Amino acid sequence: MSVNPLTAISAIDGRYYKHVAALSDYFSEFALIRARVLVEIEYFIALCEMPLPQLQTVDKNIFEELRAVYQHFSEEDAWHIIQMESVTNHDVKAVEYFLKEKFDALQLSAYKEFIHFGLTSQDINNTAIPFLMKEFHRDIWFEEIEGLQQLLRNCAMEWMQTPMLAHTHGQPASPTTMGKEWLVFYERIENQLALFENIPFCGKFGGATGNFNAHHVAFPEIDWVTFSNRFLEEKLGIKRLQTTTQIEHYDMMAAYFDTMKRINTILLDFARDVWMYISMNYFTQKINENEVGSSAMPHKVNPIDFENAEGNICIANALFEGLAAKLPVSRLQRDLSDSTVTRNIGVPLAHSIVALKSLQRGINKLIINIEKLYADLENNWAVVAEGIQTILRREGYPEPYEALKIATRGKVITKEVIFDFIENLEVSEEIKKEIRGITPQNYIYYILGKELLF
């Protein structure tokens, strides 16, 4: 049976593949093999540019032809390497043999033993993988999260002065605005995005156990640490970890996954809140006449985008937690358990992208129900009690909380009940007038969040 969206085991490679197809360029086996080829070629070029004495005679005009090997890397090339791996039983060694063939074709046979010079396979894997993650973060994820952020910001600005009954502990509470509540999530995500600036994409590059033993014994006069630091930073755009075993620590990668998980948790909180607002009829949804909300109840327009986001976030976060807990742990200088785990990095990132896209679709379907928002406020005059007692405290009125409690307890608190209470207060008419001006619709400080929006 061939693998296609109907036969794929994973929903990422099946039902959702059309939404995450671009991730194949970063997290597929093809992408990993191509990235390994890139690292090997750029390493050889860097050795030539140093120059390593034995490579001084390499014609620098050949560098672009070498780079074309990874720039035009094909599925046929990848399959050829896979076939070599079936013989070598070693994925990175197969890449080395592939490149030696390319060197022969480019008349570089005299230099082909400097492919993978002094390296171990993890110098390639532990640079190729963070390089791909960095590219994905910049090209795909950041664009998606920025798109969602822009939607949150636009909605916050549009609804900043749209009053809404708040609910704490599921009960009516002091009024807020719909825009301010959306701004809460905007700010939370902004805070997490700032943390990413302090989490570098890191790589290991130092030979078999990280000590440059092979490099040093062959060329003791060369400062291999400085060379490698510069190579990773300038050629791959990642930070070299200075003291490692045969593999990188994965600590910063774990920090990346933990931050992703926190952002997803914020988005999960958001999805559930919007779901609740829809259930409370604070939002309706745009109708697509061709869609079916329920197979049995034709009237329904379900909040499926927010539910889909919630489900995908739960899967993503479970995997992020597993990756962050496992990868930083390795027996002594190396075990192989990280190899199969790192091949799954793209899975939670893909589920996260599906969630981001679902949230954006869901937000774009929302229609705010002003009438319902105002009706709920009008039916809950009790929420102005906080404001009334605070003014009375300011005026030195004796036990204002207790006075309100006595006047309103056991009653349905309507506008009339509140106004009767005000009328019987032993305060000046000016203070009574001030208190009468408080309504559920205006008991809000609208300036909230302006420094974030403007």
ABEGO torsion letter per residue (X at the ends): XBBBAAABABAAABAAAAAAAAAAAAABAAAAAAAAAAAAAAAAAAAAAOBBAAAAABBAAAAAAAAAAAAABBAAAAAAAAAAAAAAGBAAAAAAAAAAAAAAAAGAAAAAAABGBGBBAAAAAAAAAAAAAAAAAAAAAAAAAAAAAAAAAAAAAAAAABBBBBBBGGBBBBBBBAAAAAAAAAAAAAAAAAAAAABBBBBBBAEAAGAGAAAAAABAABBAAAAAAAAAAAAAGBBBBABBBABBAGAAAAAAAAAAAAAAAAAAAAAAAAAAAAAAGABBBBBBAABBABAABAABBBBAAAAAAAAAAAAAAAAAAAAAAAAABBBEAEBAAAAAAAAAAAAAAAAAAAAAAAAAAAAAABBBBAAAAAAAAAABAAAAAAAAAAAAAAAGBBGAAAAAAAAABGBBBBAAAAAAAAAABBBBAAAAAAAAABBAAABBBAABGAAAAX
